[in-house]
Amino acid sequence: MSEPENRRNVLGALLAVVALLLVAFQIYTAGYAPMTAIFQRSIHLTFILVLLFLSTPVSRRWPPALRWLVDGVLVAASLAIGGYLYFNYDAIIDRFGWWEPSDVYLGIVAIVLVLEATRRAIGWPMTIIAALFIAYAYYGPHMPGVLAHKGYGTERLVGQLYLTTEGIFGVPLGVAATFVFIFILFGSLLEATGAGKFFIDLAYALAGKSRGGPAKASVVASAFMGSLSGSAIANVVTTGAFTIPLMKRLGYKPEEAAGVEAAASTGGQIMPPIMGAGAFLIAEYTQTPYLTVVKLSIVPAILYFLTVYLFVDLIAAKRGMRGLPASELPPVRKVLVEGWHYLIPLFILVYYLFKGVSAMKVGFIGVLAIVLASNLRPRPGSAGGRSAHLALHLAAMGYLLYIGFQPSHGFALWQFYLVVGMVFASSLSPYSPLNLPRLLEGLIAGANAAIPVSVATAAAGIVVGVVGLTGVGLKFSHLVVSASGGHLLLALLLVAIASLVLGMGLPVTASYIVLVVLAGPALQDLGVALIIAHLIVFWYSQDSNVTPPVALAAYAASGLAGTDAMRAGVQAWKFAKGLYLIPLLMVYAPGIMFTGSPGEIVFDLVRGLLGLWAFAAALEGYMFRAARPYERLLLAAAGVGLFWPLFEVNLAGFALLALAVALGRRKA
């Protein structure tokens, strides 16, 4: 074996060990003993940094020996900053505000490591933004107008960013180190069991026969998968490999197929029960139970998918497309018979969320339930062996549920080791579909999938820390309110534009954190409730996946469709119009959030749905036939009227829509 190949094997083994240690730490703290915030976050970040610096070289153009040296130093430094906090934090607290030189030096190292990790995991834009905020903290006295502040020295800045929970180890990283990681692991294991194919087959069985069937199946499958993975790009790659070729075969243009997949996959990040890292951040920032965030998000998310579905249906009708023949589609009954067990972890997850169990504990139970449930359909073998295997796993699943049903929602240490041991032992059975190598691969994949999220939240913590130190958030909020003249609609437009600009360089989670810290208070000043303000910013932050010039999910889909990335981005932007329109309904039609009387709720739901249909028909230029230009104007005006926050204008919107429908039917 050659020396480079031997090094690669050693590095691969080391990466696997570190990833599994991270998973073990996260499972232990999620299932049995959550740690104090600073310890949980610092240990988690240490593992993440070590994984990143081992797996992503500083530069592939550097000589191998120099790369190994630099990355080795960074790994050692990562262990140093985590270990320093772990072993010295009591002393650090005792001398709070009177930092020793070692505190400051290690803090500088930590900030540099986070910036370098951000460059490697996310790219230069977020790195530059974090660095600019650090510079802003130093050079505040030289800033113009309202942006000026007194300025802060190295000791004060480092203390804020490294030695407290107001900077790098703040709320964003805390959420990533607890809730987000365990649910990323949940999604990774769900995929490792083969559940992805089940949900795709189920979507085709349900929607494949209707006109534009593959595109509609893409929407349904993305709703299933995206709500579990919480990642638009992962959703595109998973479902798009199946749906995009079939859409093209049916008659959708390649850029349309890519756009549909990107728009539908983006919706997965706003679809309960798992809505990506942002949903957990909303719960933490607003001190709102995660279940409340889920409840508020259900109807808006359904409306979003209905909007994409409407676009797909209109295109299919306009081009006379038919669905796939029954011979090419799996029967619903057969799909459910073969994959019913994949639904069990989802039901368990939803049940415990509604029971009020903490999201981290729910994720832990869900992870164990996935492995046990995957074994409820054992591999072929002797009847006796399969029966014993099935009985063992039914007993293990029952015991897990019994523990979860206990009023304390807690595990004794022996119970924790017992259920985790049963899960790992299950993969050793010769009848297990999820054998030990596949289980370990799923765990390692989950750890690696958490790297970008954790690094993004650590970098965002730098921004949040500087904002808290300098007070620039309140100043930015004042600027937004002043620029909008106190008009909420204009302020929402400004926030949407800011989100688009941030989204050109930042991942969704980082974009949400930066924007909500800066612009969230402005929306509250204009009368928007705290939780609604966060949801609006969260929705707007998704636009980087589907809005040119940077449309990450669309670019991923364009590769699968074999089309120009920018054309795919334009189509995704069109299909994902709900991202911009539905936040307006959150403010101006609060009934979609189940606020108000039953009559108001029904009225807002109806006008919201009809308004979205009017906008979709106007953009696509088709209702029952190709629409005339004046009919498209009527539809657009009807959509505006239905969205407007005045009852009389809403009635006018209904009237305009009725007129447009009558004209369309009369000449069809």
C-alpha positions as CSV (number, residue, x, y, z in Angstrom):
1,M,0.0,0.0,0.0
2,S,1.4,3.4,-1.0
3,E,2.1,6.1,1.6
4,P,-0.6,8.5,0.3
5,E,-3.2,5.7,0.3
6,N,-2.2,4.6,3.8
7,R,-2.6,8.2,5.0
8,R,-6.0,8.4,3.5
9,N,-7.1,5.2,5.2
10,V,-5.8,6.4,8.5
11,L,-7.5,9.8,8.0
12,G,-10.8,8.0,7.0
13,A,-10.7,5.9,10.2
14,L,-9.9,8.9,12.3
15,L,-12.8,10.9,10.8
16,A,-15.2,8.0,11.5
17,V,-14.1,7.7,15.1
18,V,-14.5,11.5,15.7
19,A,-17.9,11.5,14.0
20,L,-19.1,8.5,16.1
21,L,-17.8,10.1,19.3
22,L,-19.7,13.3,18.4
23,V,-22.9,11.2,17.8
24,A,-22.3,9.4,21.1
25,F,-22.0,12.7,23.0
26,Q,-25.1,14.1,21.4
27,I,-27.2,11.0,22.0
28,Y,-26.1,10.9,25.6
29,T,-26.9,14.5,26.3
30,A,-30.2,14.4,24.3
31,G,-31.4,11.2,25.9
32,Y,-30.2,11.3,29.5
33,A,-28.1,14.2,30.8
34,P,-28.2,17.6,29.0
35,M,-25.1,19.6,30.0
36,T,-24.8,23.3,31.1
37,A,-25.0,25.5,28.1
38,I,-21.4,26.5,27.8
39,F,-20.1,23.0,28.1
40,Q,-22.7,21.5,25.7
41,R,-21.9,24.1,23.1
42,S,-18.1,24.2,23.5
43,I,-17.7,20.4,23.3
44,H,-20.0,20.2,20.3
45,L,-18.1,23.0,18.5
46,T,-14.8,21.3,19.3
47,F,-16.0,18.1,17.7
48,I,-17.3,20.0,14.7
49,L,-14.1,21.9,14.2
50,V,-12.0,18.8,14.4
51,L,-14.2,17.0,11.9
52,L,-14.1,20.0,9.5
53,F,-10.3,20.6,9.7
54,L,-9.6,16.9,9.2
55,S,-12.1,16.4,6.3
56,T,-11.6,19.7,4.4
57,P,-8.0,20.7,3.7
58,V,-6.9,24.3,3.9
59,S,-6.1,24.4,0.2
60,R,-5.7,21.6,-2.3
61,R,-3.1,23.6,-4.1
62,W,-0.7,23.6,-1.2
63,P,1.9,20.8,-0.9
64,P,0.6,17.8,1.0
65,A,3.1,18.1,3.9
66,L,2.2,21.7,4.4
67,R,-1.5,21.0,4.3
68,W,-1.1,18.2,7.0
69,L,0.9,20.5,9.1
70,V,-1.5,23.5,9.0
71,D,-4.6,21.3,9.5
72,G,-2.9,19.4,12.3
73,V,-2.2,22.7,14.1
74,L,-5.8,23.8,13.6
75,V,-7.1,20.5,15.0
76,A,-4.8,20.9,18.1
77,A,-6.0,24.5,18.5
78,S,-9.6,23.4,18.3
79,L,-9.0,20.9,21.1
80,A,-7.3,23.6,23.1
81,I,-10.1,26.2,23.0
82,G,-12.7,23.6,23.9
83,G,-10.6,22.1,26.7
84,Y,-9.7,25.5,28.1
85,L,-13.3,26.4,28.6
86,Y,-14.2,22.9,30.0
87,F,-11.5,22.8,32.6
88,N,-11.3,26.5,33.5
89,Y,-14.9,27.8,33.2
90,D,-15.5,28.1,37.0
91,A,-12.4,30.2,37.4
92,I,-13.4,32.3,34.3
93,I,-16.8,33.0,35.9
94,D,-15.1,34.0,39.2
95,R,-12.9,36.6,37.4
96,F,-15.7,37.8,35.1
97,G,-14.7,41.0,33.4
98,W,-11.1,40.8,34.7
99,W,-9.7,38.5,32.1
100,E,-6.3,36.9,32.3
101,P,-3.9,37.0,29.2
102,S,-4.6,33.3,28.6
103,D,-8.4,34.0,28.4
104,V,-7.8,36.6,25.7
105,Y,-5.2,34.7,23.7
106,L,-7.4,31.5,23.6
107,G,-10.3,33.7,22.7
108,I,-8.5,35.2,19.7
109,V,-7.6,31.7,18.6
110,A,-11.2,30.7,18.9
111,I,-12.4,33.6,16.8
112,V,-9.8,32.9,14.1
113,L,-10.7,29.2,14.1
114,V,-14.4,30.0,13.6
115,L,-13.7,32.4,10.7
116,E,-11.5,29.8,9.0
117,A,-14.0,27.0,9.6
118,T,-16.7,29.3,8.1
119,R,-14.5,29.9,5.0
120,R,-14.1,26.2,4.5
121,A,-17.6,25.0,5.3
122,I,-19.7,27.9,3.9
123,G,-17.5,30.2,1.8
124,W,-16.1,33.7,1.9
125,P,-19.3,35.8,2.1
126,M,-20.3,34.7,5.7
127,T,-16.6,34.9,6.7
128,I,-16.3,38.5,5.4
129,I,-19.6,39.5,7.1
130,A,-18.4,38.2,10.5
131,A,-15.0,39.9,10.0
132,L,-16.7,43.2,9.1
133,F,-18.8,43.1,12.3
134,I,-15.6,42.5,14.3
135,A,-14.1,45.5,12.6
136,Y,-17.2,47.5,13.3
137,A,-16.8,46.8,17.0
138,Y,-13.3,48.2,16.9
139,Y,-13.8,51.2,14.7
140,G,-17.2,52.4,15.9
141,P,-16.0,56.0,16.7
142,H,-15.1,56.4,13.0
143,M,-18.5,55.3,11.6
144,P,-20.9,57.9,10.2
145,G,-24.1,59.1,11.7
146,V,-26.3,56.7,13.7
147,L,-23.9,53.8,13.1
148,A,-21.2,55.4,15.4
149,H,-20.5,54.0,18.8
150,K,-17.7,54.4,21.4
151,G,-15.6,51.4,20.1
152,Y,-14.4,48.4,22.1
153,G,-10.9,47.0,22.7
154,T,-9.7,43.4,22.2
155,E,-10.2,42.3,25.8
156,R,-13.8,43.4,25.9
157,L,-14.6,42.1,22.4
158,V,-13.0,38.7,23.0
159,G,-14.7,38.4,26.4
160,Q,-18.1,38.9,24.7
161,L,-17.4,36.5,21.8
162,Y,-15.6,33.7,23.6
163,L,-16.0,33.8,27.3
164,T,-19.8,34.3,27.5
165,T,-22.9,32.8,26.0
166,E,-23.6,36.0,24.1
167,G,-21.2,35.4,21.2
168,I,-19.8,32.3,19.5
169,F,-21.4,30.0,22.2
170,G,-24.7,31.9,22.1
171,V,-28.3,30.8,21.3
172,P,-27.7,29.9,17.6
173,L,-24.9,27.5,18.4
174,G,-26.9,26.2,21.4
175,V,-29.8,25.3,19.2
176,A,-27.5,23.6,16.7
177,A,-25.8,21.7,19.5
178,T,-29.0,20.3,20.9
179,F,-32.2,20.2,18.9
180,V,-30.8,20.6,15.4
181,F,-28.2,17.9,15.6
182,I,-30.5,15.2,16.9
183,F,-33.0,15.9,14.2
184,I,-30.3,15.9,11.5
185,L,-29.4,12.5,12.8
186,F,-33.0,11.5,12.7
187,G,-33.2,12.5,9.0
188,S,-29.9,10.8,8.1
189,L,-31.0,7.5,9.7
190,L,-34.4,7.7,8.1
191,E,-32.6,7.9,4.7
192,A,-30.3,5.1,5.6
193,T,-33.2,2.7,6.3
194,G,-34.5,3.2,2.8
195,A,-37.4,5.4,3.8
196,G,-36.6,7.9,1.1
197,K,-37.7,5.5,-1.6
198,F,-40.9,4.7,0.3
199,F,-42.0,8.3,0.5
200,I,-41.2,8.9,-3.2
201,D,-43.1,5.8,-4.2
202,L,-46.0,6.8,-2.0
203,A,-46.1,10.3,-3.6
204,Y,-46.2,8.7,-7.1
205,A,-48.9,6.3,-6.1
206,L,-51.0,9.2,-4.8
207,A,-50.4,11.8,-7.5
208,G,-48.9,10.1,-10.5
209,K,-52.1,9.5,-12.4
210,S,-53.3,13.1,-12.4
211,R,-52.3,15.5,-15.2
212,G,-48.7,16.5,-14.7
213,G,-48.4,13.5,-12.4
214,P,-44.6,13.4,-12.0
215,A,-44.5,17.1,-11.2
216,K,-47.2,16.8,-8.6
217,A,-45.5,13.7,-7.2
218,S,-42.4,15.9,-6.9
219,V,-44.4,18.4,-4.8
220,V,-45.8,15.7,-2.6
221,A,-42.5,13.8,-2.2
222,S,-40.7,17.0,-1.4
223,A,-43.3,17.8,1.3
224,F,-42.7,14.3,2.8
225,M,-38.9,14.3,2.6
226,G,-38.2,18.0,3.2
227,S,-40.2,18.0,6.4
228,L,-37.9,15.3,7.7
229,S,-34.5,16.4,6.3
230,G,-34.9,20.2,6.8
231,S,-32.5,20.8,3.9
232,A,-33.6,22.0,0.5
233,I,-30.5,20.9,-1.4
234,A,-30.5,17.4,0.2
235,N,-34.2,17.2,-0.7
236,V,-33.5,18.2,-4.4
237,V,-30.8,15.5,-4.7
238,T,-32.9,12.8,-3.0
239,T,-36.2,13.3,-4.8
240,G,-35.0,15.1,-7.9
241,A,-33.1,12.1,-9.2
242,F,-36.4,10.4,-9.6
243,T,-38.8,13.2,-10.4
244,I,-36.9,15.4,-12.8
245,P,-36.4,12.8,-15.6
246,L,-40.1,11.8,-15.4
247,M,-41.2,15.5,-15.6
248,K,-39.0,16.0,-18.7
249,R,-40.4,12.9,-20.3
250,L,-43.9,14.1,-19.7
251,G,-43.3,17.4,-21.5
252,Y,-42.0,19.9,-18.9
253,K,-39.1,21.9,-20.1
254,P,-35.8,21.0,-18.3
255,E,-35.7,24.4,-16.6
256,E,-39.3,23.9,-15.5
257,A,-38.6,20.5,-14.1
258,A,-35.6,21.9,-12.2
259,G,-37.7,24.9,-11.0
260,V,-40.6,22.7,-9.7
261,E,-38.2,20.4,-7.8
262,A,-36.3,23.4,-6.3
263,A,-39.4,25.2,-5.2
264,A,-41.0,22.1,-3.8
265,S,-37.8,21.1,-2.0
266,T,-37.5,24.5,-0.5
267,G,-40.9,24.1,1.0
268,G,-39.6,21.2,3.1
269,Q,-37.8,23.7,5.3
270,I,-41.0,25.4,6.3
271,M,-43.1,22.2,6.6
272,P,-43.7,20.6,10.0
273,P,-42.9,18.5,12.0
274,I,-39.2,19.2,11.3
275,M,-38.6,22.6,9.7
276,G,-34.9,22.9,9.7
277,A,-32.7,24.7,12.2
278,G,-34.6,28.0,11.9
279,A,-37.7,26.6,13.6
280,F,-35.8,25.6,16.7
281,L,-34.1,29.0,16.7
282,I,-37.5,30.7,16.5
283,A,-38.7,28.7,19.5
284,E,-35.5,29.6,21.5
285,Y,-35.4,33.2,20.6
286,T,-39.0,33.9,21.3
287,Q,-39.2,31.5,24.3
288,T,-42.1,29.8,22.5
289,P,-42.7,26.0,22.8
290,Y,-41.6,24.3,19.6
291,L,-45.0,22.7,19.3
292,T,-46.5,26.3,19.1
293,V,-44.1,27.1,16.2
294,V,-45.2,23.9,14.5
295,K,-48.9,24.7,14.9
296,L,-48.5,28.2,13.6
297,S,-46.6,26.9,10.6
298,I,-48.9,24.1,9.4
299,V,-51.4,26.1,7.4
300,P,-48.9,28.5,5.8
301,A,-46.8,25.5,4.8
302,I,-49.8,23.8,3.2
303,L,-50.7,26.9,1.4
304,Y,-47.1,27.1,0.0
305,F,-47.2,23.6,-1.4
306,L,-50.7,24.2,-2.8
307,T,-49.2,27.2,-4.6
308,V,-46.5,25.1,-6.2
309,Y,-49.1,22.5,-7.0
310,L,-51.3,25.0,-8.7
311,F,-48.5,26.2,-10.9
312,V,-47.7,22.5,-11.9
313,D,-51.4,21.9,-12.6
314,L,-51.8,25.0,-14.7
315,I,-48.8,24.1,-16.9
316,A,-50.1,20.6,-17.3
317,A,-53.5,21.9,-18.3
318,K,-52.1,24.4,-20.7
319,R,-50.0,21.8,-22.5
320,G,-52.6,19.0,-22.4
321,M,-50.4,16.7,-20.3
322,R,-51.7,13.5,-18.9
323,G,-50.6,11.5,-15.9
324,L,-48.5,8.4,-16.0
325,P,-50.2,5.1,-16.9
326,A,-51.2,2.9,-14.0
327,S,-48.8,0.2,-15.2
328,E,-45.9,2.5,-14.4
329,L,-47.1,3.5,-11.0
330,P,-46.9,1.4,-7.8
331,P,-50.3,0.7,-6.2
332,V,-50.9,2.7,-3.0
333,R,-51.8,-0.5,-1.1
334,K,-48.6,-2.3,-2.1
335,V,-46.4,0.8,-1.2
336,L,-48.1,1.0,2.3
337,V,-47.8,-2.8,2.9
338,E,-44.1,-2.7,2.1
339,G,-43.2,0.5,3.9
340,W,-45.8,1.1,6.7
341,H,-43.1,0.7,9.3
342,Y,-41.4,3.9,8.1
343,L,-44.4,5.9,9.3
344,I,-44.0,4.7,12.9
345,P,-41.1,7.0,13.9
346,L,-43.0,9.9,12.4
347,F,-46.2,9.2,14.4
348,I,-44.1,8.8,17.5
349,L,-42.3,12.1,16.9
350,V,-45.5,14.0,16.4
351,Y,-47.3,12.3,19.3
352,Y,-44.5,13.2,21.8
353,L,-44.4,16.8,20.4
354,F,-48.1,17.2,21.1
355,K,-47.6,15.6,24.6
356,G,-45.2,18.5,25.4
357,V,-42.0,16.5,25.6
358,S,-38.9,18.6,24.9
359,A,-37.9,18.6,21.3
360,M,-34.4,17.2,22.1
361,K,-35.9,14.3,24.0
362,V,-38.4,13.7,21.1
363,G,-35.5,13.7,18.6
364,F,-33.7,11.1,20.8
365,I,-36.7,8.8,21.0
366,G,-37.3,9.3,17.2
367,V,-33.7,8.2,16.4
368,L,-34.0,5.0,18.5
369,A,-37.5,4.4,17.0
370,I,-36.2,4.6,13.4
371,V,-33.7,1.8,13.9
372,L,-36.2,-0.4,15.8
373,A,-39.0,0.3,13.3
374,S,-36.7,-0.5,10.3
375,N,-36.4,-4.0,11.7
376,L,-40.1,-4.7,11.9
377,R,-39.8,-5.9,8.3
378,P,-37.0,-8.4,8.6
379,R,-34.9,-9.8,5.8
380,P,-35.7,-13.2,4.3
381,G,-34.6,-16.2,6.4
382,S,-35.9,-19.1,8.4
383,A,-39.5,-18.7,9.7
384,G,-38.4,-19.3,13.3
385,G,-35.5,-16.8,13.2
386,R,-37.6,-14.1,11.6
387,S,-40.3,-14.6,14.2
388,A,-37.8,-14.3,17.0
389,H,-36.2,-11.2,15.4
390,L,-39.6,-9.6,15.0
391,A,-40.7,-10.4,18.6
392,L,-37.5,-9.0,20.0
393,H,-37.9,-5.7,18.1
394,L,-41.6,-5.4,18.9
395,A,-40.7,-5.8,22.6
396,A,-37.9,-3.2,22.3
397,M,-40.2,-0.8,20.6
398,G,-42.9,-1.3,23.2
399,Y,-40.4,-0.7,26.0
400,L,-39.1,2.5,24.4
401,L,-42.7,3.7,24.1
402,Y,-43.4,2.7,27.7
403,I,-40.5,4.8,29.0
404,G,-41.6,7.7,26.8
405,F,-45.1,7.6,28.3
406,Q,-43.9,8.1,31.8
407,P,-44.9,11.4,33.3
408,S,-41.4,12.6,33.9
409,H,-40.5,12.0,30.2
410,G,-37.1,11.0,31.5
411,F,-34.8,8.0,31.5
412,A,-32.9,6.4,34.4
413,L,-29.3,5.8,33.5
414,W,-29.8,2.0,33.3
415,Q,-32.8,2.6,31.0
416,F,-30.8,4.9,28.8
417,Y,-28.1,2.3,28.3
418,L,-30.6,-0.5,27.9
419,V,-32.6,1.1,25.1
420,V,-29.5,2.4,23.3
421,G,-27.9,-1.1,23.7
422,M,-31.0,-2.7,22.3
423,V,-30.9,-0.4,19.2
424,F,-27.3,-1.3,18.5
425,A,-27.8,-4.9,19.2
426,S,-30.6,-5.0,16.7
427,S,-28.3,-4.2,13.9
428,L,-26.3,-7.4,14.7
429,S,-29.2,-9.7,13.8
430,P,-28.8,-11.6,10.6
431,Y,-32.3,-10.6,9.7
432,S,-31.8,-6.9,10.2
433,P,-32.3,-4.7,7.1
434,L,-30.2,-2.0,8.8
435,N,-27.0,-3.9,9.6
436,L,-24.2,-2.5,11.7
437,P,-22.1,-1.1,8.7
438,R,-25.2,0.7,7.3
439,L,-26.2,2.0,10.8
440,L,-22.7,3.4,11.4
441,E,-22.7,4.9,7.9
442,G,-26.0,6.7,8.7
443,L,-24.6,7.9,12.0
444,I,-21.4,9.2,10.4
445,A,-23.4,10.9,7.6
446,G,-25.5,12.6,10.2
447,A,-22.5,14.0,12.0
448,N,-21.0,15.3,8.7
449,A,-24.3,16.8,7.7
450,A,-24.3,18.9,10.9
451,I,-21.0,20.6,10.1
452,P,-22.3,23.5,7.9
453,V,-25.2,24.2,10.3
454,S,-23.0,24.3,13.4
455,V,-20.3,26.4,11.7
456,A,-22.9,28.8,10.3
457,T,-24.5,29.3,13.8
458,A,-21.0,29.8,15.4
459,A,-20.2,32.5,12.8
460,A,-23.7,34.0,13.3
461,G,-22.9,34.1,17.0
462,I,-20.1,36.5,16.2
463,V,-22.5,38.8,14.4
464,V,-25.1,38.5,17.3
465,G,-22.4,39.2,19.9
466,V,-21.3,42.4,18.1
467,V,-24.9,43.5,17.6
468,G,-25.5,43.1,21.4
469,L,-22.3,44.8,22.3
470,T,-22.7,47.9,20.0
471,G,-26.5,48.2,19.9
472,V,-26.4,48.4,16.1
473,G,-29.6,46.2,16.0
474,L,-31.7,49.0,17.4
475,K,-30.1,51.5,15.1
476,F,-30.8,49.3,12.0
477,S,-34.3,48.9,13.2
478,H,-34.7,52.6,13.5
479,L,-33.4,53.0,9.9
480,V,-35.9,50.5,8.6
481,V,-38.8,52.2,10.3
482,S,-37.6,55.6,9.1
483,A,-37.1,54.4,5.5
484,S,-40.5,52.8,5.4
485,G,-42.2,55.9,6.8
486,G,-43.9,53.8,9.4
487,H,-45.8,51.8,6.7
488,L,-45.7,48.1,7.5
489,L,-46.0,46.9,3.9
490,L,-43.0,48.9,2.8
491,A,-41.0,47.7,5.8
492,L,-41.8,44.1,4.8
493,L,-40.6,44.8,1.3
494,L,-37.3,46.3,2.7
495,V,-36.9,43.2,4.9
496,A,-37.5,40.9,1.8
497,I,-34.9,42.8,-0.2
498,A,-32.4,42.6,2.7
499,S,-33.0,38.9,2.9
500,L,-32.4,38.5,-0.8
501,V,-29.1,40.4,-0.5
502,L,-28.0,38.4,2.5
503,G,-29.1,35.1,0.9
504,M,-26.7,35.7,-2.0
505,G,-23.8,34.8,0.3
506,L,-25.3,33.2,3.4
507,P,-27.0,29.8,4.1
508,V,-30.6,30.0,5.2
509,T,-29.9,29.6,8.9
510,A,-27.2,32.3,9.0
511,S,-29.3,34.6,6.9
512,Y,-32.3,34.2,9.3
513,I,-30.2,34.9,12.4
514,V,-28.5,38.0,11.0
515,L,-31.7,39.4,9.6
516,V,-33.9,38.7,12.6
517,V,-31.4,40.3,15.0
518,L,-31.3,43.4,12.8
519,A,-34.8,43.7,11.3
520,G,-37.0,41.8,13.7
521,P,-37.3,44.7,16.2
522,A,-38.4,47.0,13.3
523,L,-41.3,44.7,12.5
524,Q,-42.3,44.6,16.2
525,D,-42.1,48.4,16.4
526,L,-44.6,48.5,13.5
527,G,-47.1,46.2,15.4
528,V,-46.1,42.7,14.3
529,A,-46.2,40.1,17.1
530,L,-42.8,38.7,18.1
531,I,-43.4,35.1,16.9
532,I,-45.0,36.3,13.6
533,A,-42.0,38.7,13.0
534,H,-39.6,35.7,13.4
535,L,-41.7,33.5,11.1
536,I,-41.8,36.2,8.4
537,V,-38.0,36.6,8.5
538,F,-37.6,32.8,8.5
539,W,-39.7,32.5,5.4
540,Y,-37.9,35.3,3.6
541,S,-34.6,33.7,4.4
542,Q,-35.5,30.7,2.3
543,D,-35.4,32.8,-0.9
544,S,-31.7,32.2,-1.4
545,N,-32.6,28.7,-2.5
546,V,-34.9,29.8,-5.3
547,T,-34.1,33.5,-6.2
548,P,-31.5,34.4,-8.8
549,P,-28.7,35.4,-9.0
550,V,-28.0,33.0,-6.1
551,A,-30.5,30.1,-6.1
552,L,-28.7,27.1,-4.5
553,A,-31.5,24.6,-4.6
554,A,-32.3,25.6,-8.2
555,Y,-28.6,25.2,-9.2
556,A,-28.5,21.7,-7.7
557,A,-31.7,20.8,-9.6
558,S,-30.3,22.3,-12.9
559,G,-27.5,19.8,-12.7
560,L,-30.0,16.9,-12.5
561,A,-32.1,18.4,-15.3
562,G,-29.2,19.2,-17.6
563,T,-30.2,22.8,-18.1
564,D,-28.9,26.3,-17.5
565,A,-28.7,27.2,-13.8
566,M,-30.0,30.7,-14.3
567,R,-33.0,29.6,-16.3
568,A,-33.8,27.0,-13.6
569,G,-33.4,29.8,-11.0
570,V,-35.9,32.0,-12.8
571,Q,-38.5,29.1,-12.9
572,A,-37.9,28.3,-9.3
573,W,-38.4,31.9,-8.4
574,K,-41.8,31.8,-10.2
575,F,-43.0,28.6,-8.7
576,A,-41.9,29.7,-5.1
577,K,-44.0,32.9,-5.1
578,G,-45.6,31.7,-1.9
579,L,-42.4,32.5,0.0
580,Y,-43.1,36.2,-0.6
581,L,-46.9,36.2,-0.6
582,I,-47.7,34.0,2.4
583,P,-45.8,36.1,4.9
584,L,-48.1,39.0,3.9
585,L,-51.1,36.8,4.8
586,M,-49.4,36.1,8.2
587,V,-49.7,39.8,8.9
588,Y,-52.8,40.8,7.0
589,A,-54.9,37.6,7.2
590,P,-54.1,36.3,10.7
591,G,-56.8,33.7,10.4
592,I,-54.3,31.4,8.6
593,M,-52.5,31.3,11.9
594,F,-55.8,30.4,13.6
595,T,-56.1,33.8,15.2
596,G,-59.6,35.3,15.6
597,S,-63.1,34.0,15.5
598,P,-64.1,30.9,13.5
599,G,-65.7,33.1,10.9
600,E,-62.6,35.2,10.5
601,I,-60.4,32.1,10.3
602,V,-62.5,30.6,7.5
603,F,-62.7,34.0,5.7
604,D,-58.9,34.5,5.8
605,L,-58.2,30.9,4.7
606,V,-60.6,31.2,1.7
607,R,-59.3,34.6,0.5
608,G,-55.7,33.5,1.1
609,L,-56.1,30.4,-1.0
610,L,-58.1,32.1,-3.8
611,G,-55.6,35.0,-3.8
612,L,-52.7,32.6,-4.3
613,W,-54.6,30.9,-7.1
614,A,-55.3,34.3,-8.8
615,F,-51.6,35.2,-8.6
616,A,-50.5,31.8,-10.0
617,A,-53.0,32.0,-12.9
618,A,-51.9,35.6,-13.6
619,L,-48.2,34.6,-13.7
620,E,-48.8,31.5,-15.8
621,G,-51.3,33.2,-18.1
622,Y,-53.8,30.3,-17.9
623,M,-57.0,29.4,-16.2
624,F,-59.4,27.2,-18.2
625,R,-57.5,28.3,-21.4
626,A,-54.8,30.7,-22.3
627,A,-55.7,34.0,-20.6
628,R,-55.9,37.3,-22.5
629,P,-53.7,40.2,-21.3
630,Y,-56.6,42.0,-19.7
631,E,-57.7,38.8,-18.0
632,R,-54.3,38.4,-16.5
633,L,-54.5,42.0,-15.2
634,L,-57.9,41.1,-13.7
635,L,-56.5,38.1,-12.0
636,A,-53.5,40.1,-10.6
637,A,-55.9,42.9,-9.4
638,A,-58.1,40.2,-7.8
639,G,-55.1,38.7,-6.0
640,V,-54.1,42.2,-4.6
641,G,-57.6,42.8,-3.5
642,L,-57.9,39.5,-1.7
643,F,-54.6,40.1,0.1
644,W,-55.4,43.7,1.1
645,P,-56.1,44.2,4.8
646,L,-59.5,45.8,4.3
647,F,-62.8,43.9,4.2
648,E,-64.3,46.2,1.5
649,V,-61.2,45.7,-0.7
650,N,-61.4,41.9,-0.1
651,L,-65.0,42.0,-1.5
652,A,-63.8,43.8,-4.5
653,G,-61.1,41.1,-5.0
654,F,-63.8,38.4,-4.8
655,A,-65.8,40.3,-7.4
656,L,-62.8,40.7,-9.8
657,L,-61.9,37.0,-9.4
658,A,-65.5,36.0,-10.2
659,L,-65.5,38.2,-13.3
660,A,-62.2,36.7,-14.5
661,V,-63.5,33.2,-13.9
662,A,-66.7,34.0,-15.8
663,L,-64.8,35.4,-18.8
664,G,-62.5,32.5,-18.8
665,R,-65.3,29.9,-18.8
666,R,-67.4,31.8,-21.3
667,K,-64.6,31.7,-23.9
668,A,-63.2,28.3,-23.0
